[in-house]
Amino acid sequence: MLHLQSPSSDRWFSQVSDHLDLLLIDHAHCEKKAAGVAMNMIFAYVENEDLCRAMTEIVNEELEHFHMVLALLHEREIPFRRLKPSNYGEQLHALIRKNEPERAVDRLLVAGLIEARSCERFGMLRERLEDKTLASFYDELFESEARHHSAYVRLAKHYADDKTVMDRLDELAAAEAAIIATGDENPRMHS
């Protein structure tokens, strides 16, 4: 369903469970970036009404999630601030081809893979966190991330046939698995 080629490691969970404050701050930034990605898709592919409608829904949900994470930070007296992001997104975006319609396919699939990884990690957090309030919070968000992943993959099929999209998704998922295996020194949602 999520098209990921590797599960998150125990290393990642250990890294972030010791730094839940940083994870939450990074999560807020991720939600904000996800809204921006979806908004950029609307500007880039304005002629595609189905895409624009789906992206509008995703923008609204991502901003709602951003506000939910900000509220959680406020509740826990954790100040929201800038963080050095992980290299995950940058490395994935570097794989996007430059010419259309391949660019559209890749942009949508990369966004879908990021949503898939978030979904998978939210699942891990909801199952393993001792902080039951936070575990419940990640349980609440799990389904929408899976839905966003599916929407991005479906929309990529507007720009190439099913086989081409799924073959490219396999290629990008293999690259994503290699990036995630390398990890990041900082505890981040995608470290």
JOHU-V353845 format. One record per residue. N is the residue number from 0. RES is the residue in one small letter. SS is DSSP state (h for helix, s for strand, l for the rest). PHI is phi in whole degrees, 0 to 359 (999 if undefined). Layout:
((N,RES,SS,PHI) (N,RES,SS,PHI))
//
This chain:
((0,m,l,999) (1,l,l,271) (2,h,l,59) (3,l,l,272) (4,q,l,260) (5,s,l,207) (6,p,l,278) (7,s,l,294) (8,s,l,273) (9,d,h,297) (10,r,h,304) (11,w,h,298) (12,f,h,298) (13,s,h,298) (14,q,h,298) (15,v,h,277) (16,s,h,293) (17,d,l,276) (18,h,l,220) (19,l,h,297) (20,d,h,297) (21,l,h,292) (22,l,h,299) (23,l,h,294) (24,i,h,298) (25,d,h,296) (26,h,h,301) (27,a,h,301) (28,h,h,297) (29,c,h,297) (30,e,h,296) (31,k,h,296) (32,k,h,294) (33,a,h,297) (34,a,h,296) (35,g,h,295) (36,v,h,298) (37,a,h,296) (38,m,h,296) (39,n,h,297) (40,m,h,297) (41,i,h,298) (42,f,h,292) (43,a,h,286) (44,y,l,233) (45,v,l,302) (46,e,l,285) (47,n,l,263) (48,e,h,298) (49,d,h,300) (50,l,h,298) (51,c,h,298) (52,r,h,295) (53,a,h,296) (54,m,h,293) (55,t,h,299) (56,e,h,297) (57,i,h,294) (58,v,h,305) (59,n,h,299) (60,e,h,294) (61,e,h,296) (62,l,h,292) (63,e,h,297) (64,h,h,296) (65,f,h,304) (66,h,h,295) (67,m,h,296) (68,v,h,292) (69,l,h,301) (70,a,h,296) (71,l,h,295) (72,l,h,299) (73,h,h,299) (74,e,h,301) (75,r,l,267) (76,e,l,57) (77,i,l,254) (78,p,l,291) (79,f,l,284) (80,r,l,206) (81,r,l,291) (82,l,l,227) (83,k,l,291) (84,p,l,287) (85,s,l,288) (86,n,l,274) (87,y,h,307) (88,g,h,298) (89,e,h,300) (90,q,h,293) (91,l,h,292) (92,h,h,295) (93,a,l,294) (94,l,l,276) (95,i,l,288) (96,r,l,290) (97,k,l,270) (98,n,l,261) (99,e,l,280) (100,p,l,272) (101,e,h,300) (102,r,h,298) (103,a,h,299) (104,v,h,302) (105,d,h,295) (106,r,h,300) (107,l,h,292) (108,l,h,290) (109,v,h,296) (110,a,h,300) (111,g,h,295) (112,l,h,292) (113,i,h,297) (114,e,h,297) (115,a,h,298) (116,r,h,295) (117,s,h,300) (118,c,h,301) (119,e,h,299) (120,r,h,287) (121,f,h,299) (122,g,h,298) (123,m,h,295) (124,l,h,294) (125,r,h,294) (126,e,h,274) (127,r,h,246) (128,l,l,290) (129,e,l,285) (130,d,l,287) (131,k,h,293) (132,t,h,296) (133,l,h,290) (134,a,h,299) (135,s,h,294) (136,f,h,300) (137,y,h,290) (138,d,h,296) (139,e,h,299) (140,l,h,272) (141,f,h,307) (142,e,h,295) (143,s,h,293) (144,e,h,295) (145,a,h,296) (146,r,h,295) (147,h,h,297) (148,h,h,303) (149,s,h,299) (150,a,h,297) (151,y,h,297) (152,v,h,294) (153,r,h,300) (154,l,h,291) (155,a,h,299) (156,k,l,286) (157,h,l,284) (158,y,l,248) (159,a,l,199) (160,d,l,289) (161,d,h,306) (162,k,h,296) (163,t,h,300) (164,v,h,296) (165,m,h,291) (166,d,h,296) (167,r,h,293) (168,l,h,299) (169,d,h,299) (170,e,h,297) (171,l,h,292) (172,a,h,295) (173,a,h,295) (174,a,h,295) (175,e,h,298) (176,a,h,297) (177,a,h,293) (178,i,h,296) (179,i,h,291) (180,a,h,293) (181,t,h,292) (182,g,l,74) (183,d,l,214) (184,e,l,290) (185,n,l,262) (186,p,l,287) (187,r,l,225) (188,m,l,302) (189,h,l,241) (190,s,l,264))
//
